[in-house]
Amino acid sequence: MDGTLYSIGDLARRTGLTVKTIRFYSDQGIVPPADRGPTGYRRYDAAAVARLDLVRTLRELGVGLATIRRVVDREVTLAEVAAAHAEALSVQIRTLRQRRAVLTAVARRGSTPEEMDLMHKLARLSEEERRELIGGFLDAVFDGLVVDGLGLDGPRRSMTPELPDDPTSEQVEAWVRLAELSRDPDFRASMRRLAEDHRDDGLGLRPGPIEAARARAGAPPSAADVAAVAGEYARALGVPDDAALRRRLLSRLEAAADPRRELYLGLLAVINGWPAPEPLAPALTPFVEALRGRPGP
């Protein structure tokens, strides 16, 4: 190795660091002098130049002095430190991106300070906290329901939002709106009724009244259209097409056409990056209105 020794001033000129900074690192034992001159001035070898280059790089990357000392003393490897700090930076980047998404959503919505505070709090929830929040809603809708001896795990999974680590402002806004909606007791009750109707129908994967009504969407339904949908439903259930069946059909279609359900599914698609779902309300609402006007066969 080159046996040349450098004064602290020479070292500063070679590295671009100030004398004060080099003296501080030297006092901390991170870049110790190789020798001292006759007058007591510190002198450094070529290894000090390499150490200072490493120290400066690590400091620019945000690594603390205690960790740097462990690296230069070979207590930990540079690779281990780099991996740990890369992960820490990833967390910081995700946090900054979420904050940017919140601010973008606030700017677009013209939110009040209260709405912005709520949006910020909801967006900062950890994945586990988000799952707990939505889990409470999904428990209220599906817990304890069984169809054909099986729980409704499939529908539950299909209604679970998964906010990505790097969400867009649209995804953050959709997540906040969905979280707010999921806490609405009336909406929870409406979705529970829909799930209970699905269980009580016992149709499993077979077509039900919603599919039958959608198949006849288009022009306003005639009495014959309503009778056809009700008749298919009655035959599937093995019951007569009477006033009780029509009330049951009306309840089923009303719950499926609930605009809040459509909003939830639309927000869910934005969050999960899915294609926008086909709305049911345009097809079902005319049948709902027709059944309200003609409750019996």
C-alpha positions as CSV (number, residue, x, y, z in Angstrom):
1,M,0.0,0.0,0.0
2,D,1.1,3.6,-0.6
3,G,3.1,4.8,2.4
4,T,2.4,8.4,1.8
5,L,1.0,10.3,4.8
6,Y,-1.3,13.2,4.6
7,S,-2.1,16.2,6.8
8,I,-5.7,16.8,7.7
9,G,-5.6,19.7,5.2
10,D,-4.3,17.4,2.4
11,L,-7.0,15.0,3.3
12,A,-9.6,17.7,3.0
13,R,-8.4,18.7,-0.4
14,R,-8.3,15.1,-1.7
15,T,-11.8,14.2,-0.4
16,G,-13.7,17.5,-0.7
17,L,-14.7,17.3,3.0
18,T,-14.0,20.1,5.4
19,V,-11.2,20.0,8.0
20,K,-13.8,20.3,10.7
21,T,-15.7,17.3,9.4
22,I,-12.6,15.1,9.1
23,R,-11.5,16.1,12.6
24,F,-15.0,15.1,13.9
25,Y,-14.8,11.7,12.2
26,S,-11.3,11.3,13.5
27,D,-12.3,12.2,17.1
28,Q,-15.2,9.6,16.8
29,G,-12.7,6.9,15.9
30,I,-14.2,6.3,12.5
31,V,-11.1,7.6,10.6
32,P,-8.2,7.4,13.1
33,P,-4.9,9.0,12.2
34,A,-2.1,6.7,11.1
35,D,0.6,8.8,12.9
36,R,1.3,12.2,14.4
37,G,4.0,14.5,13.2
38,P,6.7,16.0,15.4
39,T,4.5,18.9,16.3
40,G,1.5,16.6,17.2
41,Y,-0.5,17.2,14.0
42,R,-2.4,14.2,12.8
43,R,-1.3,12.4,9.6
44,Y,-3.4,10.0,7.6
45,D,-2.6,7.2,5.2
46,A,-4.3,6.2,1.9
47,A,-6.7,3.9,3.9
48,A,-8.1,7.0,5.5
49,V,-9.0,8.4,2.1
50,A,-10.9,5.2,1.2
51,R,-12.6,5.3,4.6
52,L,-13.7,8.9,4.2
53,D,-15.1,8.2,0.8
54,L,-17.2,5.3,2.3
55,V,-18.3,7.4,5.3
56,R,-19.4,10.3,3.0
57,T,-21.4,7.9,0.8
58,L,-23.1,6.2,3.8
59,R,-23.9,9.5,5.4
60,E,-25.4,10.8,2.1
61,L,-27.6,7.6,2.2
62,G,-28.8,8.4,5.7
63,V,-26.7,5.8,7.6
64,G,-26.0,6.8,11.2
65,L,-22.6,7.3,12.7
66,A,-22.9,4.3,15.1
67,T,-23.7,2.0,12.1
68,I,-20.9,3.5,10.1
69,R,-18.4,2.8,12.9
70,R,-19.5,-0.8,12.9
71,V,-19.0,-1.1,9.1
72,V,-15.5,0.4,9.1
73,D,-14.6,-1.8,12.1
74,R,-16.0,-4.8,10.2
75,E,-18.5,-5.7,12.9
76,V,-21.2,-5.8,10.2
77,T,-20.8,-6.1,6.4
78,L,-21.6,-3.4,4.0
79,A,-24.1,-5.7,2.3
80,E,-26.0,-6.1,5.6
81,V,-26.2,-2.4,6.2
82,A,-27.2,-1.7,2.6
83,A,-30.0,-4.3,2.8
84,A,-31.4,-2.8,6.1
85,H,-31.3,0.7,4.8
86,A,-32.8,-0.2,1.4
87,E,-35.8,-1.7,3.3
88,A,-36.0,1.4,5.5
89,L,-36.0,3.6,2.4
90,S,-38.7,1.5,0.8
91,V,-40.9,2.2,3.9
92,Q,-40.2,5.9,3.6
93,I,-41.0,5.9,-0.1
94,R,-44.3,4.1,0.5
95,T,-45.2,6.6,3.2
96,L,-44.3,9.6,1.0
97,R,-46.3,8.1,-1.9
98,Q,-49.3,7.6,0.3
99,R,-49.0,11.2,1.6
100,R,-48.8,12.5,-2.0
101,A,-51.9,10.4,-2.9
102,V,-53.8,11.8,0.0
103,L,-52.9,15.4,-0.9
104,T,-53.8,14.8,-4.5
105,A,-57.2,13.3,-3.5
106,V,-57.8,16.2,-1.1
107,A,-57.0,18.8,-3.8
108,R,-59.4,17.0,-6.3
109,R,-62.2,16.6,-3.8
110,G,-61.9,20.0,-2.2
111,S,-62.1,18.2,1.2
112,T,-62.7,20.0,4.5
113,P,-59.9,19.9,7.1
114,E,-61.9,17.2,8.9
115,E,-62.2,15.1,5.8
116,M,-58.5,15.5,5.1
117,D,-57.6,14.4,8.7
118,L,-59.8,11.3,8.3
119,M,-58.3,10.5,4.9
120,H,-54.8,10.9,6.2
121,K,-55.5,8.6,9.2
122,L,-57.2,6.0,7.1
123,A,-54.4,6.0,4.4
124,R,-51.7,5.6,7.1
125,L,-53.3,2.4,8.5
126,S,-51.1,-0.6,8.3
127,E,-52.2,-3.5,6.1
128,E,-53.1,-5.4,9.3
129,E,-55.2,-2.4,10.5
130,R,-56.9,-2.1,7.2
131,R,-57.8,-5.8,7.2
132,E,-59.2,-5.4,10.7
133,L,-61.4,-2.4,9.7
134,I,-62.8,-4.2,6.6
135,G,-62.8,-7.5,8.4
136,G,-65.4,-6.0,10.8
137,F,-67.6,-5.1,7.9
138,L,-67.3,-8.5,6.2
139,D,-67.9,-10.3,9.5
140,A,-71.1,-8.3,9.9
141,V,-72.2,-9.4,6.4
142,F,-71.0,-13.0,6.1
143,D,-70.2,-14.4,9.6
144,G,-72.1,-17.6,10.4
145,L,-73.8,-17.9,7.0
146,V,-73.6,-21.3,5.2
147,V,-74.7,-22.4,1.8
148,D,-74.7,-26.1,0.8
149,G,-72.7,-26.8,4.0
150,L,-70.0,-24.3,3.1
151,G,-69.3,-20.8,4.3
152,L,-69.4,-17.8,2.0
153,D,-65.6,-17.6,1.8
154,G,-65.6,-17.0,-2.0
155,P,-68.0,-14.0,-1.9
156,R,-66.1,-12.6,1.2
157,R,-62.8,-12.8,-0.6
158,S,-64.3,-11.1,-3.7
159,M,-65.4,-8.2,-1.5
160,T,-62.0,-7.7,0.2
161,P,-60.0,-4.6,-0.8
162,E,-56.2,-4.9,-1.1
163,L,-54.6,-1.4,-1.2
164,P,-51.2,-1.7,-2.9
165,D,-48.0,-0.5,-1.3
166,D,-47.7,2.2,-3.9
167,P,-51.3,3.4,-4.4
168,T,-52.4,6.1,-6.8
169,S,-54.4,9.0,-5.5
170,E,-57.5,7.4,-7.0
171,Q,-56.9,4.2,-5.0
172,V,-56.3,6.1,-1.8
173,E,-59.5,8.2,-2.3
174,A,-61.4,5.0,-3.2
175,W,-60.1,3.2,-0.1
176,V,-61.1,6.1,2.2
177,R,-64.6,6.2,0.7
178,L,-65.0,2.4,0.9
179,A,-63.8,2.5,4.6
180,E,-66.4,5.2,5.4
181,L,-69.1,3.3,3.6
182,S,-68.2,0.0,5.3
183,R,-68.9,1.6,8.7
184,D,-72.4,2.6,7.8
185,P,-74.7,0.4,10.0
186,D,-77.6,0.6,7.5
187,F,-75.4,-0.4,4.7
188,R,-74.1,-3.3,6.7
189,A,-77.6,-4.4,7.5
190,S,-78.6,-4.2,3.8
191,M,-75.6,-6.3,2.7
192,R,-76.4,-8.8,5.5
193,R,-79.9,-9.2,4.2
194,L,-78.6,-9.8,0.7
195,A,-76.2,-12.5,2.0
196,E,-79.0,-14.1,4.0
197,D,-81.3,-14.1,1.0
198,H,-78.5,-15.9,-1.0
199,R,-78.2,-18.4,1.8
200,D,-82.0,-18.9,2.1
201,D,-82.5,-19.3,-1.6
202,G,-80.1,-22.3,-1.5
203,L,-79.4,-21.9,-5.2
204,G,-75.6,-22.2,-4.8
205,L,-74.0,-21.4,-8.2
206,R,-77.3,-21.8,-10.1
207,P,-78.8,-18.7,-11.8
208,G,-81.1,-16.7,-9.5
209,P,-83.6,-13.9,-9.8
210,I,-80.9,-11.2,-10.3
211,E,-79.5,-13.1,-13.4
212,A,-83.1,-13.6,-14.7
213,A,-83.9,-9.9,-14.4
214,R,-80.7,-8.9,-16.0
215,A,-81.4,-11.3,-19.0
216,R,-84.6,-9.3,-19.6
217,A,-83.1,-5.8,-19.2
218,G,-83.8,-3.2,-21.9
219,A,-87.3,-1.9,-22.3
220,P,-89.4,-1.4,-19.2
221,P,-90.6,-4.8,-18.1
222,S,-94.1,-5.9,-18.9
223,A,-96.3,-7.9,-16.7
224,A,-95.2,-11.0,-18.6
225,D,-91.5,-10.2,-18.0
226,V,-92.2,-9.8,-14.2
227,A,-94.2,-13.1,-14.3
228,A,-91.4,-14.9,-16.1
229,V,-88.7,-13.8,-13.6
230,A,-91.0,-14.6,-10.7
231,G,-91.9,-18.0,-12.2
232,E,-88.2,-18.9,-12.7
233,Y,-87.5,-17.9,-9.1
234,A,-90.5,-19.9,-7.8
235,R,-89.5,-23.0,-9.7
236,A,-85.9,-22.8,-8.5
237,L,-87.1,-22.6,-4.9
238,G,-89.8,-25.2,-5.3
239,V,-92.5,-22.8,-4.1
240,P,-95.7,-21.3,-5.7
241,D,-95.5,-17.9,-7.4
242,D,-97.7,-16.1,-4.9
243,A,-97.7,-12.8,-3.0
244,A,-95.1,-14.1,-0.5
245,L,-92.8,-15.1,-3.3
246,R,-93.2,-11.7,-5.0
247,R,-92.3,-10.0,-1.7
248,R,-89.2,-12.2,-1.4
249,L,-88.3,-11.4,-5.0
250,L,-88.8,-7.7,-4.4
251,S,-86.5,-7.8,-1.3
252,R,-83.8,-9.7,-3.2
253,L,-83.8,-7.2,-6.1
254,E,-84.0,-4.2,-3.9
255,A,-80.9,-5.2,-2.0
256,A,-79.0,-6.1,-5.1
257,A,-79.9,-2.7,-6.7
258,D,-78.9,-0.7,-3.6
259,P,-76.7,2.1,-5.0
260,R,-74.4,1.8,-1.9
261,R,-73.6,-1.8,-3.0
262,E,-72.8,-0.6,-6.5
263,L,-70.6,2.1,-5.0
264,Y,-68.8,-0.4,-2.8
265,L,-68.1,-2.7,-5.8
266,G,-67.0,0.2,-7.9
267,L,-64.6,1.4,-5.3
268,L,-63.4,-2.1,-4.7
269,A,-62.5,-2.4,-8.4
270,V,-60.5,0.8,-8.3
271,I,-58.5,-0.3,-5.2
272,N,-57.8,-3.8,-6.5
273,G,-57.1,-2.7,-10.0
274,W,-60.0,-4.7,-11.4
275,P,-62.2,-3.8,-14.4
276,A,-65.2,-1.7,-13.4
277,P,-68.1,-3.9,-12.6
278,E,-71.3,-3.8,-14.7
279,P,-73.9,-1.9,-12.7
280,L,-77.0,-3.8,-11.7
281,A,-79.3,-0.9,-10.9
282,P,-80.2,0.0,-14.5
283,A,-81.4,-3.6,-15.1
284,L,-83.0,-4.3,-11.7
285,T,-84.6,-1.0,-10.8
286,P,-87.4,-1.3,-13.4
287,F,-88.2,-4.7,-12.1
288,V,-88.2,-3.3,-8.5
289,E,-90.6,-0.6,-9.5
290,A,-92.8,-3.0,-11.4
291,L,-93.0,-5.4,-8.5
292,R,-93.9,-2.5,-6.1
293,G,-96.8,-1.7,-8.5
294,R,-97.8,-5.3,-9.0
295,P,-96.9,-7.2,-5.7
296,G,-98.8,-10.3,-6.6
297,P,-99.4,-12.6,-9.6
